Each structure stands twice: as C-alpha cells, then as structure tokens.
C-alpha cells in the first residue's frame, strides 16, 4: 500500500504501487503486505531523532512488524520448502504484514541529484532498500551482505 502524506513533490502513485508489487513478486513474497508512506522532511526528521537518535531528515526509515525470531522462522520454513534464495533470505509467502516504510521524497530528490538518477529511480531504490530492512537486513552490521543482495535485486529489477 502506498500513502502519500506530503505534497511538496509530485508522485506517480500508480507507478509506485505497481513497482511495489513487482518487488514483492521478485522476492517471492506473494500474499505479504507492506505500507509505504511518503512523508515530509520534517516528519521523517522527527522519527529519525526519536528512533535512531540522529538529527535531521533521512531518505528512508523502516519499521518492521515482525521480530527477528519470526523472520528467522519464516526463512527456515521457506528453505525447507526449497524456495528460491535471495542472499541468505529464502522468503515465505505467508509472512503476512511485514511493516511500514517511510520515505521522504524531498530528501530523495536531493540524493537523486547527487547520484545522477531520476527521482522515480531513487524512490524505487529506497522502496527496495526499506523492504530489505523489513526482512531483517542491516547494512550497518552485516559486513556488506545487504549491499550485495540489494545490488543483485536492483539489476534484476533494472534500477540503477
């Protein structure tokens, strides 16, 4: 589900909704739900301070509904059924509601310029990045594993 809670940056919500469905199919997460809210810089800055202790806006935050124990259970269950793996992750279609992702389009627009990407591509990268966090990946602690998995999926989804 896509929620646009900001009005500074025009978004193609239909295209973003279709891309979210494409990510979920690529990761074999049929039947799984996630909410992505596009919010203001001020709102994401408040959450960044409250939940991460960092000042200022960030581009994306993830709020998992599943704890690490449940995610590990679904990974084991999927592996035992022979699901296609993405990195160390073998998702199961019955994970239910994964959680919420907040993306700040104004911050994303600044990063898109720095990364020489179209805003829509930057938003797609952030959607995938946030979803990987919901699945338990953490690029701050995993010695590059999340980055490798993300690059591989981005190539398959044709986002640079």
Secondary structure, 3 states (H helix, E strand, C coil): CEEECCCCCCCCHHHHHHHHHHHHHHCCCCCCEEEEEEECHHHHHHHHHHHHCCCCCCCEEEEECCCHHHHHHHHHHHHHCCCCCECCECCCCCCCEEEEEEEEHHHHHHHHHHCCCCHHHHHHHHHHHHHHHHCCCCCCCCCCHHHHHHHHHHHHHCCC
